[in-house]
Amino acid sequence: MGTKKKEQQYDFENEEETERTWKEIYKTLEKGAIYAQYDFFSALEEYFSLPIEKALRSSNSIVKMLCMIDRRVGKRTL
């Protein structure tokens, strides 16, 4: 017979557990390159505030994508 998966229960009243759960979910979505609208706007703010050299080295993949369409960046830079 098949084994039943035990459904995990979260205590959302526990702030630490809730924060840890959301961070876990966010990391999973980020690995799959699934972003929310606020992620894009946050990346835009970061991109506009950085010099192009720092934007190219950003850990944010959306910022790096914006660099690729920036006319200040040539083929040799990428």
PyMOL commands that set and color helices and strands:
alter all, ss='L'
color gray80, all
select helices_A, chain A and resi 15-31+37-49+52-56+61-68
alter helices_A, ss='H'
color red, helices_A
deselect
rebuild
show_as cartoon
